[in-house]
Amino acid sequence: MRNQDVARLAGVLLDEVKPASLAELGHHADQAEGAVLTELEKRHIGDYYRVGDRFFLDDASFGDVVAVEDLRMSKGLGLHDQRLYDGT
């Protein structure tokens, strides 16, 4: 659980980072593409955190903590952090 990394990525204080569930993320479907949500539900990976209305995923397969809004699905890459591929 890397809630300190989440706080750093979100630019907030540690006490603003709250544990979240995949079900909670599903209720805020605008945070993720449909294909991303489907893949997260299928794989049951990582820990989720919420900061305000933003969600974050802590999963070792991504290395760093990643904002769910930055996740994308593609046939070539599978589930990936789009920031690694578009330079943002």
NORJO-V970779 format. One line per field, one symbol per residue. ss: DSSP state (H for helix, E for strand, - for the rest). psi: psi as a letter, one per 20 degrees, with the letter a starting at -180 (. if undefined). Layout:
ss=???
psi=???
//
This chain:
ss=--HHHHHHHH---HHH-EEE-HHHHH--HHH--HHHHHHHHHH---EEEEE--EEEEE-HHH---EEHHHEEEE---EEEE-HHHH--
psi=olhhhggghikrqhiipqqrrhggghiliiiqqghggggghghlqaqqqpodjqqqpophiieqqqphiiqqpqhhibprohhiijj.
//
